[in-house]
Amino acid sequence: MQQRTKTPSKKRSPTPPRKAQPAGGRANKFAEELAVRVRAALGESGSLGEKKMFGGIGFMLNGNLVVAASRRGLLVRSGKDRQPEVLAWPNSRPMVMRGRTMEGYAYLDPPGASDGAVRACVGIARTFVATLPKK
């Protein structure tokens, strides 16, 4: 019987981590402008903060997400009861994650994120989030 000798395996060089590619300048500019409008609409209420999330900036009130601004538009946390008010705005849609509709969340797509829509939706979201316990 022949004895098998183990051949040394070829070691693969580790793949360098991918760097996130910035979106087009136009999309980034929209997200930055949207964030400025959100900050103005939120004003000074409670413990406000900002956190990178959902490919943009999440605006937090007392540790809870209120809205998020990104190149995809404005993500609004309205709660189930007031979601129809947000969805009544032009170019709005429910938030869908992995094929599942997330109740209480909606997106205002970029064409529909007018100043009036942003102010109204931020107000709806702030009112809802103010009812949540602090984190």
C-alpha positions as CSV (number, residue, x, y, z in Angstrom):
1,M,0.0,0.0,0.0
2,Q,1.3,3.4,-0.9
3,Q,1.3,6.1,1.6
4,R,-0.2,9.4,0.6
5,T,1.9,12.5,1.3
6,K,0.1,15.7,2.0
7,T,0.8,18.3,-0.6
8,P,1.1,21.8,0.8
9,S,-2.0,23.8,0.1
10,K,-1.6,27.1,-1.7
11,K,-2.2,29.9,0.7
12,R,-4.5,32.6,-0.7
13,S,-3.6,36.1,-0.1
14,P,-6.4,37.8,1.9
15,T,-8.7,39.9,-0.2
16,P,-8.4,43.6,0.8
17,P,-11.6,45.0,2.2
18,R,-13.8,46.9,-0.2
19,K,-14.0,50.6,0.3
20,A,-17.4,52.2,-0.1
21,Q,-17.7,54.0,-3.3
22,P,-19.2,57.4,-3.0
23,A,-22.4,57.9,-5.0
24,G,-22.6,60.5,-7.6
25,G,-22.0,64.1,-6.5
26,R,-25.6,65.0,-7.3
27,A,-26.9,62.3,-4.9
28,N,-24.6,63.3,-2.1
29,K,-25.5,67.0,-2.6
30,F,-29.2,66.0,-2.3
31,A,-28.6,64.1,0.9
32,E,-26.6,67.0,2.5
33,E,-29.3,69.5,1.5
34,L,-32.0,67.2,2.9
35,A,-30.1,66.9,6.2
36,V,-29.9,70.7,6.5
37,R,-33.7,70.9,6.0
38,V,-34.3,68.1,8.6
39,R,-32.1,69.9,11.1
40,A,-34.1,73.1,10.6
41,A,-37.4,71.2,10.9
42,L,-36.3,69.4,14.1
43,G,-35.1,72.6,15.8
44,E,-34.2,72.3,19.5
45,S,-36.4,69.6,21.0
46,G,-35.2,67.1,23.7
47,S,-32.0,65.2,23.3
48,L,-31.3,65.4,19.6
49,G,-28.5,63.5,18.0
50,E,-27.2,62.3,14.6
51,K,-26.0,58.8,13.7
52,K,-24.8,57.3,10.4
53,M,-27.3,54.7,9.3
54,F,-29.3,53.5,6.4
55,G,-26.7,54.9,4.0
56,G,-27.2,58.4,5.3
57,I,-27.7,60.3,8.6
58,G,-30.2,59.2,11.2
59,F,-31.7,61.9,13.4
60,M,-32.3,60.6,16.9
61,L,-34.5,62.0,19.6
62,N,-33.8,60.7,23.1
63,G,-32.0,57.7,21.5
64,N,-34.9,56.8,19.1
65,L,-34.8,57.2,15.3
66,V,-37.0,60.1,14.1
67,V,-36.0,60.4,10.4
68,A,-33.0,59.5,8.2
69,A,-31.8,61.5,5.3
70,S,-29.9,59.8,2.4
71,R,-29.6,59.9,-1.3
72,R,-32.6,57.6,-1.4
73,G,-34.8,60.3,0.2
74,L,-36.2,60.8,3.7
75,L,-37.0,57.8,5.8
76,V,-39.8,58.8,8.2
77,R,-40.7,57.0,11.4
78,S,-44.4,57.9,11.6
79,G,-45.9,55.0,13.7
80,K,-48.7,52.8,12.3
81,D,-51.5,55.3,13.0
82,R,-50.0,58.2,11.1
83,Q,-48.3,56.3,8.3
84,P,-51.2,57.1,5.9
85,E,-50.6,60.8,6.3
86,V,-47.0,60.4,5.2
87,L,-48.0,58.1,2.3
88,A,-50.4,60.8,1.1
89,W,-47.5,63.0,0.0
90,P,-46.4,62.7,-3.7
91,N,-43.5,60.2,-4.3
92,S,-43.9,58.5,-0.9
93,R,-43.8,54.8,-0.4
94,P,-43.8,52.3,2.5
95,M,-40.4,51.2,3.7
96,V,-39.7,47.6,2.5
97,M,-36.8,45.7,4.0
98,R,-35.9,42.2,2.6
99,G,-39.3,42.0,1.0
100,R,-41.2,42.9,4.1
101,T,-43.1,46.1,4.5
102,M,-42.1,47.8,7.7
103,E,-45.2,49.2,9.4
104,G,-44.8,52.7,10.8
105,Y,-42.0,53.7,8.4
106,A,-42.2,55.4,5.0
107,Y,-39.9,57.0,2.5
108,L,-40.3,60.3,0.7
109,D,-38.4,59.8,-2.5
110,P,-36.2,62.7,-3.7
111,P,-38.7,64.3,-6.1
112,G,-41.3,64.4,-3.3
113,A,-39.1,65.7,-0.5
114,S,-40.3,69.3,-0.9
115,D,-39.8,71.7,2.0
116,G,-43.4,71.4,3.0
117,A,-43.4,67.6,2.9
118,V,-40.1,67.5,4.9
119,R,-41.4,69.8,7.6
120,A,-44.8,68.0,7.8
121,C,-43.2,64.5,7.9
122,V,-40.5,65.5,10.4
123,G,-43.3,66.9,12.6
124,I,-45.3,63.7,12.4
125,A,-42.2,61.6,13.2
126,R,-41.1,63.9,16.1
127,T,-44.6,63.7,17.6
128,F,-44.6,59.8,17.4
129,V,-41.1,59.4,18.7
130,A,-41.8,61.7,21.7
131,T,-44.2,59.0,22.9
132,L,-41.5,56.4,23.0
133,P,-39.4,55.7,26.1
134,K,-35.9,57.1,26.2
135,K,-33.0,54.8,25.4
